[in-house]
Amino acid sequence: MSEQAAANGEDMHIDPQRAKLLAENLNRVTQRIQSVSNGRKVRLIAVSKLKPANDILALHNPSSSHSSSPGHLDFGENYAQELTEKSHLLPCSIRWHMIGALQTNKCKPLAEQVANLYCVSSVDTAKKADALEKGRAALAERLASQSSEGVGNLRVLVQVNTSGEESKSGVELSEAVELCKHVREKCAHLQLAGLMTIGAIARSQEASGPDGVNEDFVALRSTRDKVAEALGVEKEELELSMGMSSDFEAAIGQGSDEVRVGTTIFGDRPARKDAKLKEERAET
Ligand SMILES: *Cc1c(COP(=O)(O)O)cnc(C)c1O
C-alpha cells in the first residue's frame, strides 16, 4: 500500500452504524453549543484520545459513510505519541490539538513531525514553549527546502491552573503574564492564541448548567484580561479554551471560545493499555 493511501485513511474500515451514532452525537453537541452561544463562534474540539483512528475518520470524512454533513476538522489528543501516530494514518486536512499534559522532551518532535498540528493547548513552562518553537522552526525550514506551501506559526494556549490543585497542570495564575510574554517575544514560530484551563471537578459539578458560574472560568477570564493589558493587545485576540463534556454550556455562558468534548461524542474511553490505534474490520 502506498504511503499516500495510508495517510488518507483509504484503507480504513468504517462501520456505518458506528459512523451514524458518532455523527448524531456530534450534531447534538453542536446544537447544544449553538443554543447557548448567542451567535458567537465557539470552536468544538472533538476529543478523540484513546479512541481508534476509524472514529476520527468517520467524523472527518463523512462521505465515506454516506452522510451529507461536512466533515469535522478539530480533534484533540492527550498523548504526543498517539497524536503523532494518528496524524500519519489520517488525512492532513485534520486540525490536531494537543490538549494533554506535555513532557518537555516530547515537544520538539511533536511540533516537527506533525505539520497539521493546529494548536498546543497545554503550554505551562517556558522550556516547553522553547522546545515547541525549535520543532516548528525545523518543520518550517524542512518544508521551505522542499518548496512546498510552507507552514504558518503554531498556535499555542498557555494552560493556567485556576483551581490550584496539585494534580492539575498549568501555570499559577500569577505566572501567566510572564509565560505569555515569553511566547510572544521569544518564540517567532509560535502564535499566542489564548489561555486554557480544566478546573476543579467539584466546581464544574456545582455550576454545570448554562447559567452556572464556575470560579475557575471566572479566574481564567480575568487572567486573560490581565494578559491582554500587559501585552497591549485586544482581549478578543486571546481566546479562552474552557469547558468539557460535563460543563461546556456553563463555560460558553462565561465566555469560552473553544470547548473540548470527548465522552459525550465518543462514549466512555478504554483504559490506556487497552486503547487501539486502529480498529480492524470484524470478521463476518
Ligand atoms: C479528556 C479531556 C477532555 C475531554 O473530557 P470529556 O469529559 O471526555 O469531555 C477535555 N480537556 C482535556 C484537557 C482532556 O484531557
The ligand as a MOL file (V3000), in Angstrom:
LIG
                    3D

  0  0  0     0  0            999 V3000
M  V30 BEGIN CTAB
M  V30 COUNTS 15 15 0 0 0
M  V30 BEGIN ATOM
M  V30 1 C -10.0010 14.3060 28.1540 0
M  V30 2 C -10.0120 15.7680 28.1470 0
M  V30 3 C -11.1500 16.4700 27.7360 0
M  V30 4 C -12.4540 15.7970 27.3610 0
M  V30 5 O -13.0960 15.3000 28.5040 0
M  V30 6 P -14.5930 14.7210 28.4390 0
M  V30 7 O -15.0420 14.8120 29.8420 0
M  V30 8 O -14.4720 13.3280 27.9570 0
M  V30 9 O -15.3720 15.5810 27.5310 0
M  V30 10 C -11.0630 17.8520 27.6810 0
M  V30 11 N -9.9480 18.5110 28.0080 0
M  V30 12 C -8.8340 17.8740 28.4150 0
M  V30 13 C -7.6270 18.6550 28.7580 0
M  V30 14 C -8.8420 16.4850 28.5000 0
M  V30 15 O -7.7390 15.8560 28.9170 0
M  V30 END ATOM
M  V30 BEGIN BOND
M  V30 1 1 1 2
M  V30 2 1 2 3
M  V30 3 2 2 14
M  V30 4 1 3 4
M  V30 5 2 3 10
M  V30 6 1 4 5
M  V30 7 1 5 6
M  V30 8 2 6 7
M  V30 9 1 6 8
M  V30 10 1 6 9
M  V30 11 1 10 11
M  V30 12 2 11 12
M  V30 13 1 12 13
M  V30 14 1 12 14
M  V30 15 1 14 15
M  V30 END BOND
M  V30 END CTAB
M  END
